[in-house]
Amino acid sequence: MRLIPKITEIFFKAIDYLAERFDLPTSYNDPRSPVYQALKPDIETAKRLTKRAEEVFAEGETEKAINILRYVHAKFPDFYPALNDMGVIMLAAGEIEKAVALFSRAYRLCRTDMDLLCNYADALKRVGRFKEAEELLKRAKG
């Protein structure tokens, strides 16, 4: 059933109509647009959802935690804690290469988070990249 996508299409068509009628920017990605302002991602939501994913993972619901974190990453692509947490889950599941990739993406966004540095170093160590792991641990210490 396509009810939700239909409602979404109608919503955005209505927004386009109103934006055109009142001479407003029409793009949902244009920061000047009132639509963008109304739908702008909220960092507190990202934090809350990431914390929920951590709780769900601790309860043993790995797939649910991953789905929450994927959602967070899709909505807040620069929110590195979601990538870090996905990396932790992949590491726990034995998906070391995936964990390294996730930690690497998170590291590009934030080079100072101690948990991220330690997690990334652990993953690098597990794939035999000892020199890089050592450099990250030195950065974490000092």
N, C-alpha and C positions, 0 to 999 in steps of 0.2 A: 504494500500500500504506500502511496506517495503523498500522503497528507502533509507531512512536515515540509518537504521540498516545495510543494504547491504554495503553502502559506508563506514560505520564505520568498518565493518568486513574487507573489502578490505584494508582500511587504516592500521589497526593493523596487518594484515598479511604482508603487505609491510614493516612495521616497524620491525616485527620479522625477516623477510628475511634479511633486511639491517643490523640489529644488529648481526645476525648470521654470515653474510658474512664478516663483519668488526670486529668480535670478541668483541662486546659491550654487556653490560648487557641487557637482554631482557625484564625484568619486567618493567611494567609501574609504579610500586610502588617502584622500586629500585632507591634511590636518586642518585646513580652513573650513571644511565641511561640517555642518552641524550633525550630520549623520556620523561622521568619524568621531566627533566629540562625544556623542551619545553612546557609541559602541566601543570607545577606546578601552583597550585592555587595562585591567586594574591589577597592579602588582600584589595587592593584598589577597586577591583571589588566587593568584599563582601560588603564593605562600601557603594559603589554607589548603588548596588541593594537593600540593606536594606533601604537606604534613599528613593529610588523609591517606595518601598513597603509602607513606612510611608506616602508618598504623596498620593498614590493610596488609602490607607485606609482612609485618611482624606477626599478624594473625595467620599467616600461611597462605594468603590469597595472592599468589605471585602474579597470575594473569590479570587480575583486577587492578593490582598496583601498576603494572606496566601500562594498561589501558588508560588509567588516570594520568600517568606521567606523559604518555604520548599526546593526550589531549592538551595538557599543560604546555608541552613543547610546541604543539601546533598553534596554540593561541598566543604564547609568549616565547617566541624563538630565542630571545636573548636571556632567558631566565635559566642560567646555568645550573642551579640546584636540581632541576628536573632531569637534566642530562646526567649529572653526577649520580643521582639516585637510580636512574635506569642502568647506569654502569655498575653500580653496586649489586643490583639484582642480577644482571648478566654474569657478573663475577661469581656470585653465589650459585648460579645455575650451571657454571662451568663453561659459559660462552665467553672465553677470555678475549678473543679477537674483537668481538662485538663490544665488550667492556672497554677495551683499549680505544676503539673508535669513538665511543661515547665520551670517555674521559678526555680524549684529545679535543673533541669539539667543545666540551665544557671549559677546558683549559685555555682555548683561544678566546673565550669570553671573559674569563677571570683567572688571573695568574697568582692570586694571593690567598685564596681560600685554603686553609690548612687541611681540612677534610678532603677536599678535592685533590690536593697535591699528594697526600698520603695514599688515597685510593688509586690514583693514576700510577704512582710509583709501584704499588703492589701489583697492579695489572701488568705493568711493563716488566717487572721482575719475573712474573709467571710465564712471560713469552720469551725470556732470555735477553731482554734489553736492559742489562744491568747498569751500564754507564748512564743511560738516560734516567733510570730509576734513582740512581745515586744523586744525580744533579737535582732532581725534584725534591728529594729528601733534604738535601743541603739548603735548598730554597725554603722549604717548610720550616727548618730549624732557625734560619736566620734572616 
